[in-house]
Amino acid sequence: MPNPLTLTIDIGGSGIKTAVLDLKGKIISKFLRVKTPQPATPQRILKAIKGLIISFPKYDRISVGFPGVVAGSTIVTAPTLANKSWQGFDLGAALQKEFGRPARILNDADLHGLGVIKGKGLELVVTLGTGVGTACFWEGKLLPHLELAHHPVSKKGETYNEYLGDKALEKIGKKHWNKRLKRVLNILHVLMRYDTVYLGGGNARRVSLKKNKNIKIVSNQAAISGGKALWPL
């Protein structure tokens, strides 16, 4: 397979995004998005993906970013989807059966990071959307996944998901949400001493923090760009 094409899918709590990448990671198809069906069960997600890619060019392999803990290609948790229906579901096997191509699955924040990191020092990726995702890289290598989003961060015992997710943004407004984000980034810096933090996801466009060379806001398409990295040469 001299020039394999990669279908990359970013599954989120509010939307599913997809595109086909060439060997260099360049998007060669339309970049499409559809709302995540509700309830977001495996069967509904697979049906949505099938409808989304119907007009895409032929591809050779599939990369998926998933919003939860993934073990191999099996889903362990899916907090922003229909969680119980996903637990123990082999998404990789289901995709291969449905589309006839090998599939690899990674946490969505990890995949997002593969599309933006520079491979220098300790790099942290924080995705801001329905919930909060995190990924850590050291000198370009993905570190074991930490579900920081489930860790209590406020005096009330709120998790990162509850403190910075969509519902919090809607409830407290952009100004106070940014104050919370600043507090969280300070906590993470004390905890991890990261060199660079990348803020991605659908709500990254809501960020209004003062410019800082160590904080970078990245495109919401980054997770798609990271799809190629799941299939190293």
FENDAPE-V206815 format. One record per helix or strand of 3 or more residues. SS is the DSSP state (@ for helix, = for strand). FROM is the first residue (numbers start at 0). LEN is the number of residues. If there is no record, write none. Layout:
SS & FROM & LEN
SS & FROM & LEN
This chain:
= & 5 & 6
= & 14 & 7
= & 31 & 4
@ & 41 & 11
= & 60 & 6
@ & 82 & 4
@ & 90 & 9
= & 101 & 6
@ & 107 & 7
= & 121 & 7
= & 131 & 7
@ & 147 & 3
@ & 159 & 5
@ & 165 & 27
= & 195 & 5
@ & 201 & 5
= & 214 & 3
@ & 221 & 9
